[in-house]
Amino acid sequence: MIGQMGSGLAQVVVPALVGQSSTGSFWLPPPDSVASWAVDNAFHFVMYVSYFFFALILSLVVLFVFKYRRRPGVEAVKTVKSSLALEATWSLIPLGLTIVMFYLGFVGYVELRSPPDRAYEISVLARKWSWQFTYPDGTIDNNLHVPVGEPVRLVMTSDDVIHSLSIPAFRVKMDVVPGRYTRTWFQGKEVGAYDLYCTEYCGTGHSDMLASVVVHEPEDFQAWLKAAGDVLGNNPPAKAGEILFRRHGCGSCHSTDGTPRVGPSLKGIVGQTHTFTDGSSAAVDENYIRQSVLEPGAKVRQGFRNQMPTYKGRLNDQEITAIIQYIKSLN
Amino acid sequence: MSSIQSSVPLNYLNCQRGFMSWALTLDHKRIGVMYLVSIMASLALGGLFAMLIRTELIAPGETIVKEDTYNQFFTLHGAIMIFLFILPGIPAALGNFILPIMLGAKDVAFPRLNLASYYLWLVGAVFFLVALVTGGLDTGWTLYVPYAFQTDTRVLTAGLGAFILGFSSIFTGINFIATVHTMRPPGMTWMKMPLFLWALYATAIIQVLATPVLGITLLLLVGELVLGLGIFDPAKGGDPILFQHFFWFYSHPAVYIMILPAMGIMSEVIPTFSRKHIFGYKFIAASSVAIAFLGFLVWGHHMFVSSQSVMAGTIFSLLTFSVSIPSAIKVFNWLATMYKGSIALDTPMLYALAFLLLFGIGGLTGLFLATLAADVHLHDTYFVVAHFHYTMMGGTLIAFLAGLHYWWPKITGRMYSEFWGRLAALGVFIGFNLTFFPQFVMGSRGMPRRYHDFPDKFAIFHFLSSLGAFLTGLAMLVALAYLLHSLFRGRRAPANPWGSATLEWQCGSPPPKENFTDPPRVGDPYDYDDLKYDAENECFVPMNVSP
């Protein structure tokens, strides 16, 4: 109750005080989620207080250095060595201001951590180094598709190390921790595409662990979900393989244009003979690709380190077949 | 040769010669100098990694190295700068040299413990170097689990190194506490003690109370790596968030180990170069102790988005704001000290003024991060990187440079070139701001930290930041050059070149082995009335004693 009253107050009064605009500021991206105010009000209040105090320190330093610079024959003037009134002033004014900061931050934090009851729930699985979003109907994708104007709750966990899901435009950030579920939520205000980053350091591909948040009109979202649902039924095998390749985040480590990344590029590999770290070699065929998907450590190419998770249980046989067709099409 | 020796009075540098006279010395001054050389070598190594990081990030995409190498660069930069340079930097190097002389004492309370702390530092540093050359470290300096369990870099070696360095820090802390308690001269009550000593005393309390927790954490980490205990690893039923609590329970108080001595240097340099009594002595002294105490209660502010509960986050936010008040008190008291003073812009004072502005920005941007909602947006972005560099580099490193230039004549017996000193200070100030201010902008716009690559919209900020880093590096090299030059060609330093009233300026520069031949005159450490400028010898002399 108090939180609600507080958030109402913070939502109305503070924007008026700090002159918040809907197009963002020099510092912050445009506030594209309905809860962006929670961050922006607190940020802007602290910002104006900081401007004031920095200007005060800077002008006093410049003024004193100029006015009281050492000159021959001019001695320092004795002033009082201490003043309780002054100490009280510059303790209590900052104390009051920090209490306001705390309050704005607290109200906003409660808002950011409290999803509305009727939110659309999407499961998030983070792993080195891609995101997997699972929708209520079982559809999965590597990008986050959501309907505009509807609150979305993310229930997140990690397969390996700690990651963190960050969407700056929505002021969303929450760590994704192995062995437990964490939650966050947002509600997109405008149709568009937004950046999603991993913000907890997670190793080699940390800076490639990116995704898009695509905010659709509600009917477009339903159409997307329907089309995305039955990949194998709606697409020829190679095309379905390409979609699955993208959705499962394979592209974070394997390029399709010949550039080696964390893993080898897949362009034109079918029919090549590869040498492995143990010195043996083999020709790339369907069985080799299938084995590499299910047991990534079995055959590791020379010049690379095995960092790939197994896809056993994540991809079924038809899906692997489709991905093999896609890799063949890269020749 | 003999004529030179006869013109230089016997001092701690020339009283004994040879390697063993240094390696087995119990003289706090020689130990301080050994620390000083060691931590400056660490600074150079950490700085080299900083240059490599900024070279990689000068443009999007791969510039000089691949991801894995870059991850090692930022890890080693952080680990070396924190464990080998900033933590021991001011207390163990400058503090060791100055603290006993400021007390008018012959040495610290436990000279052997002091030497032991140096050798522990050296062993810890060797562990770090072994880790570096045998496979490196790529966990970030924070060693977060479970990543630290899964990497094949040298977590165990580096962890043991940090464990040993922790004991070095504890030894220094114990020594300083005992020395301040037992060795103050007659007439120097607690409330007449120079503020640098108050700062070192408060620091020592944190070193002694917080560092054991780092030791426990690292032992548990090692136990997990070697024995598979399953305390932190979720794969074995452990809790990775527990590690973060353990880690920050030490590492947040540790940032006050880094900044408090820096504040102590400000409290010496500002009144000296303003020729004015420090303003609000009791408040500055008390705020050091308050920061040391409150610093133990705020570690959870590193974990607002870690899945820590909302209640815990709220309490930690509230407590975090409480630390900002004593810091603000100090800044205003230093400004009030300058009011109506006679301000000389010598190199130490230039660094002190730079500290006021840079630490001002560092402190104010800390308020954004203490504010719960704002931190959700800013956590783990370049905003945080910029904030802690404004406090740790703009604060501690700048204060270290202020202290180094202030006490350089005392330590080495030589004056450096004032012209080059001021020029380098200006270069560091401009270069530093060019490096880190753009990081606030890109951070608040969402640029995550520890990224090898970045979107084009952040390219201009990274470019400016890299230019600034190169300028800072160049200015630091200039500083190194004129300081080294001064050792050979510098004018011989007088006892009191700046007109300071603390006791270390009553003994010769460099001090004799026993520090004082006659007992020093203990008075108000901030009363400059009895010192007058002697233009002929370019130094300050007491009025009541004939020069």
Boltz contact constraints between the chains, C-beta under 6 A:
constraints:
  - contact:
      token1: [A, 27]
      token2: [B, 444]
      max_distance: 6.0
  - contact:
      token1: [A, 28]
      token2: [B, 444]
      max_distance: 6.0
  - contact:
      token1: [A, 29]
      token2: [B, 445]
      max_distance: 6.0
  - contact:
      token1: [A, 38]
      token2: [B, 373]
      max_distance: 6.0
  - contact:
      token1: [A, 39]
      token2: [B, 373]
      max_distance: 6.0
  - contact:
      token1: [A, 39]
      token2: [B, 374]
      max_distance: 6.0
  - contact:
      token1: [A, 39]
      token2: [B, 377]
      max_distance: 6.0
  - contact:
      token1: [A, 42]
      token2: [B, 371]
      max_distance: 6.0
  - contact:
      token1: [A, 42]
      token2: [B, 373]
      max_distance: 6.0
  - contact:
      token1: [A, 42]
      token2: [B, 374]
      max_distance: 6.0
  - contact:
      token1: [A, 43]
      token2: [B, 374]
      max_distance: 6.0
  - contact:
      token1: [A, 46]
      token2: [B, 367]
      max_distance: 6.0
  - contact:
      token1: [A, 46]
      token2: [B, 368]
      max_distance: 6.0
  - contact:
      token1: [A, 46]
      token2: [B, 371]
      max_distance: 6.0
  - contact:
      token1: [A, 50]
      token2: [B, 364]
      max_distance: 6.0
  - contact:
      token1: [A, 53]
      token2: [B, 364]
      max_distance: 6.0
  - contact:
      token1: [A, 54]
      token2: [B, 360]
      max_distance: 6.0
  - contact:
      token1: [A, 57]
      token2: [B, 360]
      max_distance: 6.0
  - contact:
      token1: [A, 60]
      token2: [B, 335]
      max_distance: 6.0
  - contact:
      token1: [A, 61]
      token2: [B, 353]
      max_distance: 6.0
  - contact:
      token1: [A, 61]
      token2: [B, 356]
      max_distance: 6.0
  - contact:
      token1: [A, 64]
      token2: [B, 338]
      max_distance: 6.0
  - contact:
      token1: [A, 65]
      token2: [B, 343]
      max_distance: 6.0
  - contact:
      token1: [A, 68]
      token2: [B, 341]
      max_distance: 6.0
  - contact:
      token1: [A, 68]
      token2: [B, 343]
      max_distance: 6.0
  - contact:
      token1: [A, 69]
      token2: [B, 343]
      max_distance: 6.0
  - contact:
      token1: [A, 70]
      token2: [B, 342]
      max_distance: 6.0
  - contact:
      token1: [A, 70]
      token2: [B, 343]
      max_distance: 6.0
  - contact:
      token1: [A, 70]
      token2: [B, 344]
      max_distance: 6.0
  - contact:
      token1: [A, 76]
      token2: [B, 275]
      max_distance: 6.0
  - contact:
      token1: [A, 76]
      token2: [B, 276]
      max_distance: 6.0
  - contact:
      token1: [A, 76]
      token2: [B, 341]
      max_distance: 6.0
  - contact:
      token1: [A, 76]
      token2: [B, 342]
      max_distance: 6.0
  - contact:
      token1: [A, 77]
      token2: [B, 340]
      max_distance: 6.0
  - contact:
      token1: [A, 79]
      token2: [B, 340]
      max_distance: 6.0
  - contact:
      token1: [A, 81]
      token2: [B, 277]
      max_distance: 6.0
  - contact:
      token1: [A, 82]
      token2: [B, 280]
      max_distance: 6.0
  - contact:
      token1: [A, 87]
      token2: [B, 280]
      max_distance: 6.0
  - contact:
      token1: [A, 87]
      token2: [B, 283]
      max_distance: 6.0
  - contact:
      token1: [A, 90]
      token2: [B, 332]
      max_distance: 6.0
  - contact:
      token1: [A, 91]
      token2: [B, 325]
      max_distance: 6.0
  - contact:
      token1: [A, 91]
      token2: [B, 329]
      max_distance: 6.0
  - contact:
      token1: [A, 94]
      token2: [B, 325]
      max_distance: 6.0
  - contact:
      token1: [A, 94]
      token2: [B, 328]
      max_distance: 6.0
  - contact:
      token1: [A, 95]
      token2: [B, 325]
      max_distance: 6.0
  - contact:
      token1: [A, 98]
      token2: [B, 321]
      max_distance: 6.0
  - contact:
      token1: [A, 98]
      token2: [B, 324]
      max_distance: 6.0
  - contact:
      token1: [A, 101]
      token2: [B, 371]
      max_distance: 6.0
  - contact:
      token1: [A, 102]
      token2: [B, 317]
      max_distance: 6.0
  - contact:
      token1: [A, 102]
      token2: [B, 318]
      max_distance: 6.0
  - contact:
      token1: [A, 102]
      token2: [B, 321]
      max_distance: 6.0
  - contact:
      token1: [A, 105]
      token2: [B, 371]
      max_distance: 6.0
  - contact:
      token1: [A, 105]
      token2: [B, 372]
      max_distance: 6.0
  - contact:
      token1: [A, 105]
      token2: [B, 373]
      max_distance: 6.0
  - contact:
      token1: [A, 106]
      token2: [B, 314]
      max_distance: 6.0
  - contact:
      token1: [A, 106]
      token2: [B, 372]
      max_distance: 6.0
  - contact:
      token1: [A, 108]
      token2: [B, 373]
      max_distance: 6.0
  - contact:
      token1: [A, 109]
      token2: [B, 372]
      max_distance: 6.0
  - contact:
      token1: [A, 109]
      token2: [B, 373]
      max_distance: 6.0
  - contact:
      token1: [A, 112]
      token2: [B, 376]
      max_distance: 6.0
  - contact:
      token1: [A, 113]
      token2: [B, 310]
      max_distance: 6.0
  - contact:
      token1: [A, 161]
      token2: [B, 146]
      max_distance: 6.0
  - contact:
      token1: [A, 161]
      token2: [B, 147]
      max_distance: 6.0
  - contact:
      token1: [A, 168]
      token2: [B, 446]
      max_distance: 6.0
  - contact:
      token1: [A, 171]
      token2: [B, 377]
      max_distance: 6.0
  - contact:
      token1: [A, 173]
      token2: [B, 305]
      max_distance: 6.0
  - contact:
      token1: [A, 173]
      token2: [B, 376]
      max_distance: 6.0
  - contact:
      token1: [A, 173]
      token2: [B, 379]
      max_distance: 6.0
  - contact:
      token1: [A, 174]
      token2: [B, 305]
      max_distance: 6.0
  - contact:
      token1: [A, 175]
      token2: [B, 305]
      max_distance: 6.0
  - contact:
      token1: [A, 175]
      token2: [B, 306]
      max_distance: 6.0
  - contact:
      token1: [A, 175]
      token2: [B, 307]
      max_distance: 6.0
  - contact:
      token1: [A, 177]
      token2: [B, 307]
      max_distance: 6.0
  - contact:
      token1: [A, 178]
      token2: [B, 234]
      max_distance: 6.0
  - contact:
      token1: [A, 179]
      token2: [B, 234]
      max_distance: 6.0
  - contact:
      token1: [A, 182]
      token2: [B, 307]
      max_distance: 6.0
  - contact:
      token1: [A, 197]
      token2: [B, 448]
      max_distance: 6.0
  - contact:
      token1: [A, 199]
      token2: [B, 380]
      max_distance: 6.0
  - contact:
      token1: [A, 199]
      token2: [B, 448]
      max_distance: 6.0
  - contact:
      token1: [A, 201]
      token2: [B, 140]
      max_distance: 6.0
  - contact:
      token1: [A, 201]
      token2: [B, 450]
      max_distance: 6.0
  - contact:
      token1: [A, 204]
      token2: [B, 67]
      max_distance: 6.0
  - contact:
      token1: [A, 204]
      token2: [B, 68]
      max_distance: 6.0
  - contact:
      token1: [A, 207]
      token2: [B, 451]
      max_distance: 6.0
  - contact:
      token1: [A, 207]
      token2: [B, 452]
      max_distance: 6.0
  - contact:
      token1: [A, 207]
      token2: [B, 453]
      max_distance: 6.0
